[in-house]
Amino acid sequence: MLCAPIAAHAENHPSKAKLSKSNKSAAPASPVVKDEDEAEPDIQQSKNAEYKCELGNSLTMYSTAEDQQHMAMRWKKRLYRLTRVETTTGAQRFENHKAGFIWIGIPAKGLLLDSHKGQQLANECKTAEPVLAGAETADKAK
């Protein structure tokens, strides 16, 4: 009696060897940027500011009037996309969570931090024009 239900069960379900495998010839999906920190910033129409920092470090910040929520930063020959984080102090704060970068800009200087290592990467960053730290002030003057 016990054999009958098992045999019936085996007949109703095909063996694993008989199952066809999924279609392996499907084209791979096109790469989709899942994280906005990974997106390659477009700096073609950007206004840039060269910053010279203490200890000989330098960086370039790129901004556009059309997108006030993002900036691009060239640091150590690489381009990163930074996203604005609102502050209550009036300082300009932009972050890239994947790389761990935090850029804080005030009218007197800029500061680049590494949130992954918990250290400063560049301090006393200054430019000939206070472009980024006073970006909102410059927009209001227009």
N, C-alpha and C positions, 0 to 999 in steps of 0.2 A: 503494500500500500504506500509506503513511503517513497518508493521508486517512481510511481506514476506521476505525482505532482512535480517532482524534479525533472523528469523527462519532458513533461508538458511545458514546463518553464523554459527548458533549453530549446525547445522547438520554436517558441514564440519570439525569442531574442536571437538575432544573428551573432555569431562569434565575433570577437574583436578583430580577428584576422581578416574577416570578410568586409569590415567597414572600410569605406573609401576615405582616404585622407583629405584634408582640406585643400583647396586650390592653392598650390604653391606658386603657380605662374602669375599670380596677380602682381601688377606693377606696384612697387613700393610707393607709399604715400609721399606726397611732396612735403618737404620740411616746413613745418609750421612753427612760428615763434610762439611758445607757450608763455614765456615770461617776458614782460616788457623790458626788463633789465638786459635781456639778451638781444633785443632789437638793435640793428646797426643804425646809429644816428645819421641823419642826412644833414650835412653841414654846408651844402652848396649855397644856400641863401641865408646863411647865418652871419650874425655879427659876432666877431670874436674879440676876446680880451686876453692878452698875454700877461701872465702873472709871474713875477720873480719872487722867490721865497728864500727864507734863510737856509743856510747850509748848501747853497748852490742849486736847490731844486727849482724847477719851473713847471708850469702847466698852462694849458690854453683852455678857456671856457668858450663855448659857442651857444648863442641863444637866438631865438627868432621871435618876432612880435606876434606871429600867428599862434605859437604854442608856448604859453607862459608856464605850463605845468612840467615841461621837460627842458633839459639842457644837455649838451654833450660836453665831455671833458677829455682832453688829450693828456694822458699821464703816462710817462715812461714809454713813449712811442706807440701807445694803444689808445683807441677811442672807446669811451664808455658813455652810456645813456644814463642820465640821472633824472629822478622824478622829484618834484617839489613836495615837501612836507610842511604843512602849515605850522607856524610858531606863534606864540603869544607875545614874543619880545620884539618882533619886527625884523629879526635877522632873516636872511634868505637861507633856507636849508634845503639841500637836494641830496638824495640818497640813491645808491645802487645796492640793493640788498645782496645780490649774487656775489658781487666783487667785494662787498663790505665797505664801500666808500661812503663817507658823509662829508659834504662840502657845506661849510657855514660861511656866509659872506655878510660882513657888516661894512658900513661906509669906510672905515679905516683900514681894513685888511680882510683876508680870507684865511681859512683854515681847512685842511684836508685831514680827515681821520680814517683809520682802518678799524671798523667795528668788530671784525673777526679777531684781530690781534689785540685790540684795546690800546692802540697807540696812535700818536700823531705821525702823519706822513710828511706834511708840509705845514709850516706855521709862518706867520708874518708875510703872507703872500700879498704883494702889492702890485698894482698896475698904474700906468701913467694916467689912465682915465678910470674913474670909479663907475664902470659900466654895469657890472653885475650886481654889486651890492646895492646900488641905487636904481635898479631897473624900474621899479614901480614909480619912483619919484620922477624919473625921466619920462615915463609914459604919461603921467599926469600933466607934465609941463607942455606936452604936445597940443 
